[in-house]
Amino acid sequence: MKIKDIQQLLEARVLCCEENLEHEVFSACGCDLMSDVLAFVKDQAVLLTGLVNPQVIRTAEMMDMVCIVFVRSKIPSQEMIDLARESGIVIMVSDKRLYEACGLLYTGGLVGNKVKE
């Protein structure tokens, strides 16, 4: 699935790195605890979260994620957008709740990987 497909499915607004919307992604995760992302996520390209702080961007960078979708209409700060832009991470905002957004992407064909052991 391309990032632009995620944008359409979630009716999301792109805040930065629009030039990367053609990037192909194969998995996603939904989480508000960045410690869980670091501990349990492997090979996820897209992060869906309602947590709005710079640690989200730093975590996505460490995990080589290419897209972050902020759910529940959460708006990241300009500092966060600038950090994401430096790393080429697409930032989007959707008014969907985390559960709904994950469900839409899953039924649309984007799956998650197994939890690493």
N, C-alpha and C positions, 0 to 999 in steps of 0.2 A: 504494500500500500504506500502511496506517496503522501508526503506531509500535507499536500494540498487536499487530498481526500479526507484526511483527519479534520482539516479546517472546515470542509463542507459538512461532514457528518455531525460535527459538534457546533456548527454555526458559530465558529470562533472568529475573533478579530486578531489579526497578526500585528504584533507590536514591533518586531524587529526580525531581520534576516529573511525578508520575503524572497530574496534571491535563492534561498535553499528549499523552497516549497516543492521542487521536483525531486528532492532526495527520497529514495526508497527506504522504507523502514519495515521491519518484520516482527517487532514485538513491542510491548508497552507494559507499564506497571502504574498502578494508582496507589499513592501512599502519602501520608502527611508526616510520617516519622522518618527523617533523613537517616537516622541510625539504622532503621530497618532496610532502607534502600542500600546502604553500604554493606550491611550484613547478609542480606538475602537475595539481592538482585544481581543477575548475571546476564550480560548481553541484551540489555533493554535499550531500545533506541529512543523511546518516548516516555516521559514522566508526566503523570497527571497528578496534581496536588492542589490543595487549598491553602498550603502554608506559604506565606509571603515574607521571605527574608533572604538576605544574600547567601545563606548557607545552601539554599536550594540550587542556586546557580553553581556554587562551588562543588556541590555533590554531583550535579549533572556533568560538570567538567571531568571530575575524577572517574566517573563511570562511562565516559565517552558517549553520553547521550547527545542526540542531535536536535531534540525538540522538548520543550516544556509547555504543558497546557495548564494554566491556572483556572481552576473551576470555581463555581459559585460567584462568578463576576469579581473575583479578587484581582486587584490591579497591582502589579509589581512597581517598585520605586524606579525612578530614572537610573539610580545607581545599579540596580539589578539588570535593567535593560542594557545599560552600557557594558556590564560584565558579560552578559550573554552575547552581545554583538561582537565583543573582542574574541570570543571563542566560536562564533558562527552558529550559536544555538538559536533555533527559531523559538520565539516566545509568542504564545497565543493566550487569549482570554475567552472563556466560554461561560455562559450563565447556567450551564448544566451542573447538576450536583455530581460528585465524584462517582457514585454508584451508577448513575445514569450514563455518564460519559464513558466509563469503562465498558458498560454493557453495549452501548452503541458501537464502540470500536471493535469489541469482540464479535458481535453479530455481523459487523461489516467485514470481518476477515482478519483482523489484527489480533494476534494471540500473545500470551505471555509465555516465557520459558519456565521450565521447572525450577523450583527453588534450589539453589546450589547447596550442596551438603557440606 
